[in-house]
Amino acid sequence: MAQHNETGKQGEAEATRYLREQGYEIMARNYRYQHAEIDLIAKKGKLLVFAEVKTRTNLSFGNPEEFVSYTKAKLVMKAAEHYIFATDWLHDIRFDIIAVTIAGNELRIKHIEDAFF
């Protein structure tokens, strides 16, 4: 597997761990609908969070959160709409970005709530 795929998997694992530590229940990982994918779907009380995880090992080209494009956000929202209807979710939702930076032995997680809507 390519190194960037391994980095992405590690970032998603760290984001999952982080959300669990914050009291979220992970409902789904890598949820797919048509051409769209949601990295993590988590629930905390009556709030459902659709999270896009971006992981970088080098900040030379910018912070991880800067790599979530408008097109990607629209795809996440499309898949989220499908998930909401499929599970009959009737409460609040939120779209977050979890930016993971892994540089050597240093791990940094930045959780951006209400990143797009």
Secondary structure, 3 states (H helix, E strand, C coil): CCHHHHHHHHHHHHHHHHHHHCCCEEEEEEEEECCEEEEEEEEECCEEEEEEEEEECCCCCCCHHHHCCHHHHHHHHHHHHHHHHHHCCCCEEEEEEEEEEEECCEEEEEEECCCCC
